[in-house]
Protein backbone atom coordinates (compact mmCIF):
# COMPACT_ATOMS: atom_id res chain seq x y z
CA UNK A 1 0.00 0.00 0.00
CA UNK A 2 1.38 3.40 -0.98
CA UNK A 3 1.79 5.93 1.82
CA UNK A 4 -0.08 9.14 1.25
CA UNK A 5 1.65 12.48 1.49
CA UNK A 6 1.10 14.82 4.41
CA UNK A 7 0.96 18.53 5.06
CA UNK A 8 4.68 18.36 5.82
CA UNK A 9 5.37 16.99 2.32
CA UNK A 10 3.31 19.85 0.87
CA UNK A 11 5.16 22.43 2.99
CA UNK A 12 8.57 21.10 1.96
CA UNK A 13 7.43 21.08 -1.68
CA UNK A 14 6.27 24.68 -1.32
CA UNK A 15 9.66 25.64 0.07
CA UNK A 16 11.40 23.93 -2.86
CA UNK A 17 9.16 25.88 -5.26
CA UNK A 18 9.69 29.19 -3.47
CA UNK A 19 13.47 28.81 -3.49
CA UNK A 20 13.56 27.63 -7.10
CA UNK A 21 11.46 30.59 -8.23
CA UNK A 22 13.37 33.09 -6.10
CA UNK A 23 16.62 32.19 -7.89
CA UNK A 24 14.92 32.22 -11.29
CA UNK A 25 15.24 28.51 -12.04
CA UNK A 26 12.64 26.65 -14.09
CA UNK A 27 11.16 23.29 -13.19
CA UNK A 28 12.74 21.94 -16.35
CA UNK A 29 16.22 23.08 -15.29
CA UNK A 30 15.86 21.66 -11.77
CA UNK A 31 14.56 18.40 -13.20
CA UNK A 32 17.44 18.23 -15.65
CA UNK A 33 19.99 18.78 -12.88
CA UNK A 34 18.33 16.02 -10.81
CA UNK A 35 17.91 13.64 -13.74
CA UNK A 36 14.11 13.93 -13.54
CA UNK A 37 11.29 15.22 -15.69
CA UNK A 38 9.74 18.60 -14.90
CA UNK A 39 6.52 16.68 -14.16
CA UNK A 40 8.26 14.91 -11.27
CA UNK A 41 9.50 18.27 -9.96
CA UNK A 42 5.88 19.53 -10.17
CA UNK A 43 4.71 16.57 -8.11
CA UNK A 44 7.38 17.24 -5.49
CA UNK A 45 6.48 20.93 -5.32
CA UNK A 46 2.75 20.23 -4.98
CA UNK A 47 3.40 17.62 -2.29
CA UNK A 48 1.86 14.85 -4.40
CA UNK A 49 5.06 12.80 -4.18
CA UNK A 50 7.35 12.61 -1.18
CA UNK A 51 10.93 13.76 -1.55
CA UNK A 52 13.47 11.31 -0.14
CA UNK A 53 16.15 12.66 2.16
CA UNK A 54 18.88 11.94 -0.39
CA UNK A 55 16.95 13.73 -3.12
CA UNK A 56 16.28 16.67 -0.77
CA UNK A 57 20.01 16.96 -0.08
CA UNK A 58 20.60 17.12 -3.85
CA UNK A 59 17.87 19.74 -4.24
CA UNK A 60 19.36 21.83 -1.42
CA UNK A 61 22.79 21.80 -3.11
CA UNK A 62 21.34 22.78 -6.48
CA UNK A 63 19.21 25.55 -4.98
CA UNK A 64 22.11 26.84 -2.88
CA UNK A 65 20.54 26.41 0.54
CA UNK A 66 21.36 24.42 3.63
CA UNK A 67 19.15 21.35 4.16
CA UNK A 68 17.72 23.07 7.26
CA UNK A 69 16.02 25.59 4.97
CA UNK A 70 13.33 22.98 4.28
CA UNK A 71 12.79 22.10 7.94
CA UNK A 72 12.85 25.44 9.79
CA UNK A 73 9.67 25.66 11.84
CA UNK A 74 9.06 21.95 12.31
CA UNK A 75 7.89 21.14 15.82
CA UNK A 76 8.88 17.92 17.55
CA UNK A 77 6.11 15.53 18.43
CA UNK A 78 3.07 14.38 16.51
CA UNK A 79 0.51 17.04 17.40
CA UNK A 80 -0.86 19.13 14.54
CA UNK A 81 0.87 19.32 11.22
CA UNK A 82 4.37 19.44 12.65
CA UNK A 83 5.05 23.04 11.68
CA UNK A 84 5.23 25.83 14.21
CA UNK A 85 4.21 28.53 11.76
CA UNK A 86 1.44 26.76 9.91
CA UNK A 87 -0.70 29.90 9.64
CA UNK A 88 1.95 31.93 7.82
CA UNK A 89 2.82 29.36 5.13
CA UNK A 90 -0.20 30.00 2.88
CA UNK A 91 0.62 33.72 2.82
CA UNK A 92 4.14 33.00 1.64
CA UNK A 93 2.85 30.71 -1.08
CA UNK A 94 0.28 33.34 -2.11
CA UNK A 95 2.95 36.04 -2.41
CA UNK A 96 5.27 33.75 -4.35
CA UNK A 97 2.52 32.87 -6.81
CA UNK A 98 2.15 36.45 -8.09
CA UNK A 99 4.53 38.23 -10.46
CA UNK A 100 4.63 41.25 -8.13
CA UNK A 101 5.43 39.09 -5.11
CA UNK A 102 8.26 37.36 -6.93
CA UNK A 103 9.67 40.68 -8.13
CA UNK A 104 9.42 42.14 -4.62
CA UNK A 105 11.22 39.20 -3.04
CA UNK A 106 13.92 39.04 -5.72
CA UNK A 107 14.71 42.74 -5.49
CA UNK A 108 14.39 42.87 -1.69
CA UNK A 109 16.99 40.12 -1.30
CA UNK A 110 19.43 42.21 -3.34
CA UNK A 111 19.37 44.93 -0.68
CA UNK A 112 22.24 44.33 1.72
CA UNK A 113 21.71 47.21 4.15
CA UNK A 114 19.71 46.15 7.23
CA UNK A 115 18.60 49.77 7.71
CA UNK A 116 17.19 49.99 4.20
CA UNK A 117 15.46 46.61 4.57
CA UNK A 118 13.88 47.70 7.85
CA UNK A 119 12.69 50.95 6.26
CA UNK A 120 11.06 49.03 3.43
CA UNK A 121 9.27 46.71 5.86
CA UNK A 122 8.03 49.73 7.82
CA UNK A 123 6.83 51.40 4.62
CA UNK A 124 4.93 48.31 3.50
CA UNK A 125 3.38 47.89 6.97
CA UNK A 126 2.30 51.54 6.93
CA UNK A 127 0.75 51.22 3.46
CA UNK A 128 -1.10 48.05 4.49
CA UNK A 129 -2.42 49.72 7.65
CA UNK A 130 -3.60 52.73 5.62
CA UNK A 131 -5.39 50.49 3.14
CA UNK A 132 -7.06 48.57 5.97
CA UNK A 133 -8.16 51.84 7.54
CA UNK A 134 -9.66 53.01 4.24
CA UNK A 135 -11.52 49.71 3.77
CA UNK A 136 -13.08 49.83 7.22
CA UNK A 137 -14.15 53.49 6.87
C-alpha positions in Angstrom: 0.0 0.0 0.0 1.4 3.4 -1.0 1.8 5.9 1.8 -0.1 9.1 1.2 1.6 12.5 1.5 1.1 14.8 4.4 1.0 18.5 5.1 4.7 18.4 5.8 5.4 17.0 2.3 3.3 19.8 0.9 5.2 22.4 3.0 8.6 21.1 2.0 7.4 21.1 -1.7 6.3 24.7 -1.3 9.7 25.6 0.1 11.4 23.9 -2.9 9.2 25.9 -5.3 9.7 29.2 -3.5 13.5 28.8 -3.5 13.6 27.6 -7.1 11.5 30.6 -8.2 13.4 33.1 -6.1 16.6 32.2 -7.9 14.9 32.2 -11.3 15.2 28.5 -12.0 12.6 26.7 -14.1 11.2 23.3 -13.2 12.7 21.9 -16.4 16.2 23.1 -15.3 15.9 21.7 -11.8 14.6 18.4 -13.2 17.4 18.2 -15.7 20.0 18.8 -12.9 18.3 16.0 -10.8 17.9 13.6 -13.7 14.1 13.9 -13.5 11.3 15.2 -15.7 9.7 18.6 -14.9 6.5 16.7 -14.2 8.3 14.9 -11.3 9.5 18.3 -10.0 5.9 19.5 -10.2 4.7 16.6 -8.1 7.4 17.2 -5.5 6.5 20.9 -5.3 2.7 20.2 -5.0 3.4 17.6 -2.3 1.9 14.8 -4.4 5.1 12.8 -4.2 7.3 12.6 -1.2 10.9 13.8 -1.5 13.5 11.3 -0.1 16.1 12.7 2.2 18.9 11.9 -0.4 16.9 13.7 -3.1 16.3 16.7 -0.8 20.0 17.0 -0.1 20.6 17.1 -3.9 17.9 19.7 -4.2 19.4 21.8 -1.4 22.8 21.8 -3.1 21.3 22.8 -6.5 19.2 25.6 -5.0 22.1 26.8 -2.9 20.5 26.4 0.5 21.4 24.4 3.6 19.2 21.4 4.2 17.7 23.1 7.3 16.0 25.6 5.0 13.3 23.0 4.3 12.8 22.1 7.9 12.8 25.4 9.8 9.7 25.7 11.8 9.1 21.9 12.3 7.9 21.1 15.8 8.9 17.9 17.6 6.1 15.5 18.4 3.1 14.4 16.5 0.5 17.0 17.4 -0.9 19.1 14.5 0.9 19.3 11.2 4.4 19.4 12.6 5.0 23.0 11.7 5.2 25.8 14.2 4.2 28.5 11.8 1.4 26.8 9.9 -0.7 29.9 9.6 2.0 31.9 7.8 2.8 29.4 5.1 -0.2 30.0 2.9 0.6 33.7 2.8 4.1 33.0 1.6 2.8 30.7 -1.1 0.3 33.3 -2.1 2.9 36.0 -2.4 5.3 33.7 -4.3 2.5 32.9 -6.8 2.1 36.4 -8.1 4.5 38.2 -10.5 4.6 41.2 -8.1 5.4 39.1 -5.1 8.3 37.4 -6.9 9.7 40.7 -8.1 9.4 42.1 -4.6 11.2 39.2 -3.0 13.9 39.0 -5.7 14.7 42.7 -5.5 14.4 42.9 -1.7 17.0 40.1 -1.3 19.4 42.2 -3.3 19.4 44.9 -0.7 22.2 44.3 1.7 21.7 47.2 4.1 19.7 46.1 7.2 18.6 49.8 7.7 17.2 50.0 4.2 15.5 46.6 4.6 13.9 47.7 7.8 12.7 51.0 6.3 11.1 49.0 3.4 9.3 46.7 5.9 8.0 49.7 7.8 6.8 51.4 4.6 4.9 48.3 3.5 3.4 47.9 7.0 2.3 51.5 6.9 0.7 51.2 3.5 -1.1 48.0 4.5 -2.4 49.7 7.6 -3.6 52.7 5.6 -5.4 50.5 3.1 -7.1 48.6 6.0 -8.2 51.8 7.5 -9.7 53.0 4.2 -11.5 49.7 3.8 -13.1 49.8 7.2 -14.2 53.5 6.9 
